[in-house]
Amino acid sequence: MAEVRRVRRIIRRVDPWTVFKVSAIFWAVVSLGLVLGLVMFWSTVNAAGLPQKVTDFLIEITLLEEGSQPFADTDAFLRLAVFGSVFFGVLATGLSTLAAVMYNLIADVVGGVELVVLEETLTPVVRPVPAPPVVQTSSTVDVETEETPVRVSSS
């Protein structure tokens, strides 16, 4: 059987160093996913010929001069994507750590965040142990039997 009781827990402090380590790993993975997604997106768009169509449209409405190719440099796009994702990862890690420090300062004033959780304790079911069977030892009992004649009367 399980016994459940309500327990109050208060989070008074968050370690900024731990937040920094966890958020650095998290945002590095997010940045890597962002770069891979942008590379796949750009290769798909480039294979479909969309950059040339957009360039032709911008030249037609006179936003670009004749002969300019703003989307032709794929290497520049990849460098920008990698730089942007690294910048984003560093910025997000710094902001996460700053948020942990701010939480600690505010929690000192207001007392922290209170959580109510259910705590479950298992109580084992105790079953009675049966007594071991009684086994006789090697003592033998001699029993003598007498045979008595049975009389049958005939009348």
N, C-alpha and C positions, 0 to 999 in steps of 0.2 A: 504494500500500500504506500502511496505517496502522500505526504503532507505538504500543503502549499500555504505559504504565508506571504503577506505583503511586506516589503522591506524598502525603506527610504535610503537612497544613496545620493550623496552630494559630490559633484565634481568641482573641487575648489582650485585645482591647478593643473595646467597642461604643460609638459616639459617642452620648451622651444627647440631644444636640440633634437628630440625625437620627432617633433613635427617637421623640422628641417629635413631630416633623413628620409622620412616617409614621403613627404611632398616632393623632394628632389627625385626620388625613384618614380613616383607617380607621374610627375610632369615630364620626366624624360621619356617614359613610355608613351604618353599622350603626344609629345612632340615627334617621336619617331613615327607614330601612326599618322600624324598630320603630314609629315614629309612623304611617307609612302602613298598616302591617299592623293596628295597633290601630284606626285609623279604619275600615278596611274591615270588620274583625271587629265593631266596635260597630254600624256601619250595618246589617250583616246580622242581628245579634242583635236590634236594635231593630225592623227590618222584620218579623221573625218573631214579635214580641210577647213575647219571653222576659222582658224586665224586668218587665212587668206580671204575668206568671204567677209569677215568683219573689216579687214583692211580695205577691201574694195568698196564696201558700203561707206566707210568713213571718208574715203577719197571722193566718192560720188556726192556726198552731202557737204563737201569742201571743209571738213574738219582736219584732214591731212593733206599734205602736198603730194603731187604725183611722184611716184617712185619711192616713197618712204615705206619701210617695212618694220613696224613697231613690234610685231610678234615673231620675228624671224630668229631671234637669239634664244635658243632653248637653254643654253648653258647659263645665261644670265637669269632666266626664270628659275632654274634649279638652285643656283647660288642664293637667290633671294628667298626661296622657299626654305632652304636649310638655315640661313641666317635668321629669318623671321621665326622659325620654330625654336631655335636655340634661345633667341631673345625672349620669346614667349615663355619658355620653360624656366629660364632664370628669373624673369619677372614674377611668374606665378609662384615659384618656390619662395622668393623673398616676401611676397604678399601673404602667403600662408604662414610663414614664420612670424611676420609682423602681427598677423591676426591672433596667433597664439600668445604673443607677448601682451597684446591689448586685452585679450580675454583674462589673462592672469591679473592685470591691473584692475580691470572692472570687477572680477570675482573677489578681489580683496575688499572692495567697497560694498558690494551687494551680497556676498556670501556664496556665490557659485550657482550652478544649475542643479536643481533637485530632480532626481529621477525616482519613480516608484516602480520597482521591479517585483516580480513574483519569484520567490525562492522555493525550490522544491527539494524536500529531503525525503529520502527513501527509508522507510522503516521495514526491516526484513520481517517476514512472517515466520514466527517460531512454531514449529510443529513438534509435538511430543515425540520423543524417541522411544520406539517400542523396546520393551525389555528383551534381553537376549533369551533364546529358548533354553530351558533347563535340560542339560544333558547328563544322564547318569554315567557314572564312571564304571570301571570294569568290575564292580562287585556283582556277583551272581547269586541268585536266590534258588535254592533247591526246593522244589515242591514235590511232595510225595502224594501220590493219589492212591486211594484204595478202591479196589473194585469190589463192589458188593453184588452178590448174586441176586438176581431177580427171580422171584418165584411166580410162577404162573399157575394158578389153580384152575383145574378143570372141574366143572360141576356137572 
